């Protein structure tokens, strides 16, 4: 049996090494072959969101770096282990880099799983899944989000058994070993971690109108993204209501220390910050998480002082509820970074319905989207949270899920036809020796 340990710990956090040692020792004692991958030492570029791993070279990422080797190693394993500090209830940006690339191991076609739309399997078998996160203290909200994220990932990874473990600061090595034994016992007995509900975070109101607002666009497609279309329209409406606005792109800001500092300075003086992003494997894209990590580090120890943070997510599934875990991560970030939470919006089928087109010029269902964003702009411009009416309006499915799935299958084949790959969409480049 083979286990792969994907270690997303930063270089200044020794807990990742301690947890690796405990798990490796216990797995080896049980006869497992263990491969440890320290992700910060790997060359893994950000997922470009181009879906070329589905439509151009099916099953293989378009970027030729270590992500390909790791995607193959995951399929060749019987157990996949994530090691990560709990980051706003989610994974570290180091770990999330490889998480985002795991979409190459599924196919673009849709399936109905427990009443929801998900992507279909590419391979006959997938490894079991263990995710271990550690916190600096007792944080029930972040821990609940983490456990929920692991459960959601397990659905999309087609893991037969999935276990989530939490460690806290100061636990001695013998406790780490006992914890590792318990998690591996659960996996051996096919006992997945119980389902955990996401914590409900109430949005707050400042009662004062914002003067300055910052839009963070968390898509690798930057100005041509659906995140820009949605967030940009909302910010245009804020500007009409007298709010001074600025826009930054998380992916490009990370590439320049100067741009990153300008972003941090703008966030520091903004009354309102809105993050608009696409859903990447039940969470935020890795570079966007990295930017949130830097913002939180710059604001460490700061208490909420009237600055507000809101989020706007879109996903490629017809059900907007897929965004719930990612938005809970945004709420946890707001709390940890000293912002007041102003609420969130989610749009299902954003890629298919918006596809980066300017929202003000779009027809069809875009009229409903504009209506929801107009109401959100009205509330935010008055210092109020995003209203539930706007949330419900944007989340309302435009197409029946069964119709969306059928149209999606046709759409993926048509896109693959441009690259002559329409007959290879289910290709399996990485085959498990026993599969």
C-alpha positions as CSV (number, residue, x, y, z in Angstrom):
1,X,0.0,0.0,0.0
2,X,1.3,3.4,-0.9
3,X,0.6,6.8,0.8
4,X,1.5,10.2,-0.5
5,X,1.9,13.0,2.1
6,X,1.4,16.5,0.6
7,X,2.9,18.9,3.1
8,X,1.7,22.4,2.8
9,X,3.4,23.9,5.8
10,X,5.4,27.1,5.5
11,X,9.1,27.2,6.2
12,X,8.6,28.9,9.6
13,X,6.2,26.4,11.0
14,X,7.8,23.2,12.5
15,X,4.5,21.5,13.2
16,X,4.3,20.2,9.6
17,X,7.5,18.3,10.2
18,X,6.4,17.0,13.5
19,X,3.1,15.8,12.0
20,X,4.9,14.3,9.1
21,X,7.2,12.3,11.4
22,X,4.3,11.0,13.4
23,X,2.3,9.9,10.4
24,X,5.3,8.4,8.6
25,X,6.3,6.4,11.6
26,X,2.8,5.0,12.1
27,X,2.2,4.3,8.4
28,X,5.5,2.5,8.1
29,X,4.8,0.4,11.2
30,X,1.6,-0.7,9.4
31,X,3.4,-1.7,6.3
32,X,2.8,1.4,4.1
33,X,5.2,2.8,1.6
34,X,5.3,6.5,2.2
35,X,6.2,9.3,-0.2
36,X,6.6,12.7,1.4
37,X,6.3,15.9,-0.7
38,X,7.3,19.2,0.8
39,X,5.3,21.4,-1.5
40,X,7.2,24.7,-0.9
41,X,10.2,23.0,-2.5
42,X,8.2,22.0,-5.6
43,X,7.8,23.9,-8.8
44,X,4.0,24.3,-9.1
45,X,2.5,27.2,-11.0
46,X,-0.9,28.5,-10.4
47,X,-3.8,26.9,-12.2
48,X,-4.6,29.1,-15.2
49,X,-8.3,28.2,-15.2
50,X,-8.1,27.5,-19.0
51,X,-9.5,23.9,-18.7
52,X,-6.8,22.8,-21.2
53,X,-6.3,19.7,-19.0
54,X,-9.9,18.8,-20.0
55,X,-10.2,20.0,-23.6
56,X,-6.8,20.2,-25.1
57,X,-4.6,17.5,-23.6
58,X,-7.2,15.6,-21.5
59,X,-6.0,14.4,-18.1
60,X,-2.7,16.4,-18.2
61,X,-2.2,20.0,-17.1
62,X,-1.1,22.4,-19.8
63,X,1.7,23.6,-17.5
64,X,4.7,21.2,-17.5
65,X,5.9,21.4,-14.0
66,X,5.8,19.3,-10.8
67,X,2.0,19.3,-10.7
68,X,1.9,16.6,-13.4
69,X,4.2,14.3,-11.5
70,X,2.2,14.8,-8.3
71,X,-1.2,14.3,-10.1
72,X,0.2,10.9,-11.4
73,X,1.5,10.0,-7.9
74,X,-1.9,10.7,-6.3
75,X,-3.6,8.3,-8.7
76,X,-1.0,5.7,-8.0
77,X,-1.5,6.0,-4.3
78,X,-3.9,4.2,-1.9
79,X,-4.0,7.1,0.5
80,X,-3.6,10.9,0.0
81,X,-2.7,13.0,3.0
82,X,-2.9,16.7,3.3
83,X,-0.8,18.5,5.9
84,X,-1.6,22.2,6.4
85,X,-2.0,25.0,8.9
86,X,-5.7,25.8,9.1
87,X,-5.8,29.0,7.0
88,X,-9.1,30.9,7.6
89,X,-10.7,27.5,7.9
90,X,-9.2,26.2,4.7
91,X,-5.8,25.1,3.4
92,X,-2.6,27.1,3.1
93,X,-1.8,28.6,-0.2
94,X,1.2,26.2,-0.5
95,X,-1.1,23.2,-0.3
96,X,-3.8,24.8,-2.4
97,X,-1.5,25.1,-5.4
98,X,-1.5,21.3,-5.9
99,X,-5.2,21.0,-4.9
100,X,-6.2,23.3,-7.8
101,X,-4.3,21.1,-10.2
102,X,-6.2,18.0,-9.2
103,X,-9.0,18.7,-11.6
104,X,-6.9,17.0,-14.3
105,X,-7.8,13.7,-12.5
106,X,-11.5,14.1,-13.2
107,X,-13.4,14.7,-16.5
108,X,-15.4,17.8,-17.5
109,X,-18.7,15.9,-17.9
110,X,-21.2,16.3,-15.2
111,X,-22.8,13.7,-12.9
112,X,-25.6,13.9,-10.3
113,X,-24.2,13.0,-6.9
114,X,-26.5,13.1,-3.8
115,X,-28.7,15.6,-5.6
116,X,-25.9,17.9,-6.7
117,X,-24.0,18.4,-9.9
118,X,-20.3,17.3,-9.8
119,X,-17.8,16.2,-12.4
120,X,-17.4,12.6,-13.4
121,X,-14.6,10.2,-12.6
122,X,-11.6,9.9,-14.9
123,X,-10.2,6.8,-13.2
124,X,-11.9,3.7,-11.8
125,X,-10.3,4.2,-8.4
126,X,-9.1,7.0,-6.2
127,X,-7.1,7.1,-3.0
128,X,-8.6,7.4,0.5
129,X,-8.2,10.9,1.9
130,X,-6.8,12.2,5.2
131,X,-6.5,15.9,5.8
132,X,-4.7,17.1,8.9
133,X,-4.8,20.8,9.9
134,X,-3.3,22.6,12.9
135,X,-4.4,25.8,14.6
136,X,-2.7,28.3,16.9
137,X,-5.5,28.1,19.4
138,X,-9.1,27.1,20.0
139,X,-11.1,28.3,17.0
140,X,-14.4,26.3,16.6
141,X,-15.5,28.3,13.6
142,X,-12.4,27.7,11.6
143,X,-12.3,24.1,12.6
144,X,-15.8,23.5,11.5
145,X,-15.1,25.1,8.1
146,X,-12.0,22.9,7.7
147,X,-13.9,19.7,8.4
148,X,-16.6,20.8,6.0
149,X,-14.1,21.6,3.3
150,X,-12.5,18.1,3.7
151,X,-15.9,16.5,3.3
152,X,-16.7,18.5,0.2
153,X,-13.3,17.7,-1.3
154,X,-13.9,14.0,-0.6
155,X,-17.0,14.1,-2.8
156,X,-15.1,15.6,-5.7
157,X,-12.1,13.3,-5.2
158,X,-14.3,10.2,-5.1
159,X,-12.6,9.1,-2.0
160,X,-14.2,6.0,-0.4
161,X,-13.1,7.1,3.0
162,X,-12.2,10.6,4.2
163,X,-11.0,11.7,7.6
164,X,-10.3,15.2,8.9
165,X,-8.0,15.8,11.8
166,X,-7.3,18.9,13.8
167,X,-4.3,19.6,16.0
168,X,-3.8,22.6,18.3
169,X,-0.6,24.4,19.4
170,X,1.5,22.9,22.1
171,X,0.4,19.2,21.7
172,X,3.4,16.9,22.6
173,X,4.7,14.3,20.2
174,X,3.0,11.4,22.0
175,X,-0.4,13.1,21.4
176,X,0.5,13.5,17.8
177,X,1.2,9.8,17.5
178,X,-2.0,8.8,19.2
179,X,-3.9,11.2,17.0
180,X,-2.2,9.6,13.9
181,X,-3.1,6.1,15.1
182,X,-6.8,7.1,15.6
183,X,-7.0,8.6,12.1
184,X,-5.4,5.6,10.4
185,X,-7.6,3.3,12.4
186,X,-10.7,5.1,11.1
187,X,-9.4,4.8,7.6
188,X,-8.7,1.1,8.0
189,X,-12.2,0.6,9.3
190,X,-13.8,2.7,6.6
191,X,-15.1,5.3,9.1
192,X,-15.2,8.7,7.4
193,X,-15.4,11.8,9.6
194,X,-19.0,12.8,10.4
195,X,-20.6,15.6,8.5
196,X,-20.2,19.0,10.0
197,X,-22.5,22.0,9.3
198,X,-20.9,25.3,8.2
199,X,-21.0,27.9,10.9
200,X,-23.5,30.7,10.3
201,X,-21.8,34.1,10.5
202,X,-24.1,37.1,10.8
203,X,-23.2,40.1,8.7
204,X,-22.9,43.4,10.6
205,X,-23.8,47.0,9.8
206,X,-21.6,50.0,10.4
207,X,-24.4,52.5,9.8
208,X,-22.0,54.8,7.9
209,X,-21.6,55.1,4.2
210,X,-18.2,54.0,2.8
211,X,-16.1,56.6,1.1
212,X,-13.4,54.3,-0.4
213,X,-13.9,50.7,-1.6
214,X,-11.4,48.2,-3.0
215,X,-12.3,45.4,-5.3
216,X,-10.0,42.3,-5.3
217,X,-10.5,40.2,-8.4
218,X,-9.4,36.6,-7.6
219,X,-9.4,35.1,-11.0
220,X,-6.3,34.2,-13.1
221,X,-8.2,35.6,-16.1
222,X,-8.1,39.1,-14.5
223,X,-9.9,41.6,-16.7
224,X,-11.5,39.0,-18.9
225,X,-13.0,37.0,-16.0
226,X,-16.6,36.5,-14.8
227,X,-15.3,37.6,-11.4
228,X,-14.4,41.0,-13.0
229,X,-17.7,41.2,-14.8
230,X,-19.7,40.7,-11.6
231,X,-17.5,42.6,-9.2
232,X,-16.8,45.3,-11.7
233,X,-20.5,45.9,-12.3
234,X,-21.2,46.1,-8.5
235,X,-18.3,48.6,-8.1
236,X,-19.6,50.7,-11.0
237,X,-22.8,50.9,-9.1
238,X,-21.0,51.9,-5.9
239,X,-19.2,54.6,-7.9
240,X,-22.5,56.0,-9.1
241,X,-23.5,56.3,-5.4
242,X,-20.5,58.4,-4.6
243,X,-18.0,55.7,-3.4
244,X,-14.4,56.1,-4.6
245,X,-13.3,52.7,-6.0
246,X,-10.1,50.9,-6.9
247,X,-9.6,47.4,-8.4
248,X,-6.7,45.0,-7.9
249,X,-6.0,41.6,-9.4
250,X,-4.7,39.1,-6.9
251,X,-2.8,36.9,-9.4
252,X,-0.8,39.8,-10.9
253,X,-0.3,41.6,-7.6
254,X,1.6,38.5,-6.3
255,X,4.2,38.8,-9.1
256,X,5.4,42.2,-8.0
257,X,6.5,43.3,-4.5
258,X,5.6,46.9,-5.5
259,X,2.1,46.1,-6.7
260,X,1.6,44.0,-3.6
261,X,2.5,46.8,-1.3
262,X,0.1,49.2,-3.2
263,X,-2.7,46.6,-2.7
264,X,-2.0,46.3,1.0
265,X,-1.9,50.1,1.4
266,X,-5.2,50.5,-0.5
267,X,-6.9,47.8,1.6
268,X,-5.5,49.4,4.8
269,X,-7.4,52.7,4.1
270,X,-10.5,51.3,2.5
271,X,-13.9,51.4,4.2
272,X,-15.1,48.4,2.2
273,X,-13.2,45.5,0.5
274,X,-15.0,43.1,-1.8
275,X,-13.4,39.9,-3.1
276,X,-14.8,38.5,-6.3
277,X,-13.5,35.1,-7.2
278,X,-14.2,31.8,-9.0
279,X,-14.7,28.6,-7.1
280,X,-11.6,26.4,-7.3
281,X,-12.0,22.9,-5.8
282,X,-14.5,24.0,-3.2
283,X,-12.4,27.0,-2.1
284,X,-10.5,30.0,-3.5
285,X,-7.7,29.9,-6.1
286,X,-4.3,29.4,-4.5
287,X,-2.9,32.9,-5.4
288,X,-6.0,34.5,-3.9
289,X,-5.5,32.7,-0.7
290,X,-1.8,33.8,-0.7
291,X,-3.0,37.5,-1.0
292,X,-5.4,37.0,1.9
293,X,-2.5,35.5,3.9
294,X,-0.5,38.6,3.3
295,X,-3.3,40.9,4.2
296,X,-4.0,39.0,7.4
297,X,-0.3,39.1,8.3
298,X,-0.1,42.9,7.7
299,X,-3.2,43.4,9.9
300,X,-2.1,41.0,12.6
301,X,-3.6,41.9,16.0
302,X,-5.8,44.6,14.6
303,X,-9.3,44.7,16.1
304,X,-12.4,45.5,13.9
305,X,-12.6,49.2,13.5
306,X,-15.5,49.7,11.0
307,X,-13.8,48.4,7.9
308,X,-15.9,45.9,6.2
309,X,-15.2,42.9,4.0
310,X,-17.6,41.1,1.6
311,X,-17.3,38.3,-1.0
312,X,-18.8,37.4,-4.3
313,X,-18.2,33.9,-5.7
314,X,-19.2,32.2,-8.9
315,X,-18.9,28.6,-9.8
316,X,-19.3,26.3,-12.9
317,X,-22.1,24.2,-11.3
318,X,-25.7,25.2,-11.6
319,X,-26.2,25.1,-7.8
320,X,-24.8,28.2,-6.1
321,X,-24.6,26.3,-2.8
322,X,-21.3,24.8,-4.0
323,X,-19.8,28.2,-3.1
324,X,-20.8,28.0,0.6
325,X,-17.6,26.6,1.9
326,X,-15.4,29.1,0.1
327,X,-17.6,32.0,1.4
328,X,-17.3,30.6,4.9
329,X,-13.5,30.8,4.4
330,X,-14.0,34.4,3.4
331,X,-16.0,35.1,6.6
332,X,-13.3,33.5,8.7
333,X,-10.6,35.6,7.0
334,X,-12.6,38.8,7.7
335,X,-12.8,38.0,11.4
336,X,-9.1,37.0,11.7
337,X,-8.0,40.1,9.7
338,X,-10.0,42.6,11.7
339,X,-12.8,43.3,9.3
340,X,-16.5,43.4,9.9
341,X,-18.3,40.9,7.8
342,X,-20.6,42.5,5.3
343,X,-22.0,39.3,3.8
344,X,-21.6,37.4,0.5
345,X,-23.2,36.5,-2.8
346,X,-22.9,33.4,-4.9
347,X,-23.8,32.7,-8.5
348,X,-24.1,29.2,-10.0
349,X,-23.2,28.5,-13.6
350,X,-21.2,31.7,-13.7
351,X,-18.7,30.5,-16.3
352,X,-21.4,29.4,-18.7
353,X,-23.8,32.3,-18.2
354,X,-21.4,35.3,-17.8
355,X,-18.1,34.0,-19.3
356,X,-16.3,37.3,-18.7
357,X,-18.6,39.4,-20.8
358,X,-19.4,43.0,-19.5
359,X,-22.5,42.5,-17.4
360,X,-24.0,45.9,-18.2
361,X,-24.2,44.9,-21.9
362,X,-25.3,41.3,-21.5
363,X,-28.9,40.2,-22.1
364,X,-31.0,37.2,-20.9
365,X,-30.4,36.2,-17.3
366,X,-27.9,39.0,-16.8
367,X,-30.9,41.3,-16.0
368,X,-31.5,39.2,-12.9
369,X,-27.9,39.4,-12.0
370,X,-27.8,43.1,-12.4
371,X,-30.9,43.4,-10.2
372,X,-29.3,41.5,-7.4
373,X,-26.0,43.5,-7.7
374,X,-28.0,46.8,-7.8
375,X,-29.7,45.9,-4.5
376,X,-26.3,44.9,-3.0
377,X,-24.8,48.2,-4.1
378,X,-27.7,50.1,-2.5
379,X,-27.1,48.4,0.8
380,X,-23.3,48.5,0.9
381,X,-23.3,52.2,-0.1
382,X,-25.4,52.9,3.0
383,X,-23.1,50.9,5.3
384,X,-25.5,48.0,5.4
385,X,-24.8,44.3,4.8
386,X,-25.7,42.6,1.6
387,X,-29.5,41.9,1.8
388,X,-30.8,38.4,1.8
389,X,-33.1,39.3,-1.1
390,X,-30.1,40.0,-3.3
391,X,-28.5,36.7,-2.1
392,X,-31.5,34.7,-3.0
393,X,-32.0,36.4,-6.4
394,X,-28.4,35.8,-7.6
395,X,-28.4,32.2,-6.4
396,X,-31.7,31.4,-8.1
397,X,-30.9,28.8,-10.8
398,X,-31.5,30.1,-14.4
399,X,-31.4,26.6,-15.9
400,X,-32.7,23.3,-14.5
401,X,-29.7,21.3,-13.3
402,X,-30.5,18.4,-15.6
403,X,-30.6,20.7,-18.6
404,X,-27.4,22.5,-17.6
405,X,-25.6,19.1,-17.3
406,X,-26.8,18.1,-20.8
407,X,-25.8,21.4,-22.3
408,X,-22.4,21.2,-20.5
409,X,-21.6,17.8,-22.1
410,X,-22.3,19.2,-25.6
411,X,-20.3,22.4,-24.8
412,X,-17.2,20.5,-23.6
413,X,-17.2,18.3,-26.7
414,X,-17.4,21.4,-28.9
415,X,-14.5,23.1,-27.1
416,X,-12.4,19.9,-27.3
417,X,-13.1,19.7,-31.1
418,X,-11.1,22.9,-31.6
419,X,-8.0,20.9,-30.5
420,X,-9.0,17.6,-32.1
421,X,-9.5,16.1,-28.6
422,X,-13.2,15.4,-28.7
423,X,-12.7,11.6,-28.7
424,X,-10.1,11.7,-25.9
425,X,-11.9,13.6,-23.2
426,X,-12.0,10.4,-21.0
427,X,-8.4,9.5,-21.6
428,X,-6.6,8.1,-18.6
429,X,-2.9,9.0,-18.8
430,X,-2.1,8.0,-15.2
431,X,-3.2,4.5,-14.5
432,X,-2.8,2.9,-11.0
433,X,-0.9,-0.4,-11.2
434,X,-3.8,-2.2,-9.5
435,X,-6.5,-0.2,-11.3
